[in-house]
Amino acid sequence: MTDTPPDHLSIDPSSPHFAAEALQRGVGIKFKGRQRHDVEEYSISEGWIRVQAGKTVDRHGKPLTIKLSGEVEAWFENPADGEATDASA
């Protein structure tokens, strides 16, 4: 696995952009220069994130989301399995 997170990622298992192995490593998101912890889905190339709109859910029980546009940065919070960290070298 590369050290760069996917360009488009979702935490919803029914989404075609769901990637469990990337989510297990932890993905940090910075949106408009501020770190966010409430991101449901993002796209770096298109410049948007989706966040939950309060506690509102649709008729299927999934949270309603809103799409926010702006500069998106993503990074892995944990190294991949088998990769040595700089501190251990």
N, C-alpha and C positions, 0 to 999 in steps of 0.2 A: 504494500500500500504506500502511496506517496505521502509526502509531508504536507501536501496542500489539500484542504477540504474540497469537497465537490462544489461546482459552481451553483448547483441548485439542490437543496436538501429540504426534506419535510420530516416531521416527527410522527406523522400519521401513517400507520402501517398499510393502509389501503391506497396510498398515493404512489404513483409510479416513480417519484423522486425520493422514496424512503430508502435509506441505506443503514441497516442495523450496525454494521461494522464501523462506520464513521461515527454514529451516535454513541457507541460504546467507548470510543476514545474521548468523547466530549468535544463539542465544537463551541468556541467562543465567538460571539457576534458583537461587532461595533457598528452602530448605525448613527450616521451624522455625528461622528466623533464621540459618541457615548456608548458605553458597554451596556448591552441589553441581555436580560436573562429570561424574557417572556416571549421569545420568538418561536412561532409554530412552523414557519417555512421561510426560506429566503432564496433570492437569486442575485448573485454578485453581478453578472453581466447585464441583467436588466435593471439593477439598482432598486430593489424593493424587498420588504419583509412583510410577513403576515403575523399579526398579533391578535390574541383573543380580545373580543369586544365585551369586556365585563364578564359577568357570569351567565350571559345569555347563551342558550343552546338551541339548535334547530330541532325539527321533529324526530330526527334520528338520534338525538342525544349528543351530537358533536358540537363543540363550541363554535359560535359565530365569530368570524375573524374579519379584520379590516386590513387593507393593503396600504402600507406607507411607503412612499417613494423617497429615495435619497441615497447617499453613498453608503455602501455596505462593505465591511471587511470581515473576513472569517479566518479562524486559525484553530488548530487542534490544541486542546488543553493538556492532553497526555500523549507521551510518545507511543509509537506503535510497538506491539509485542516484539521482542527480539532486538529492538534498537537500543543501543547504549546511550545513556545521557552524558552530557558534557561533564557533569560532576563526578561520574564514576571513572572517567578516563585519567 
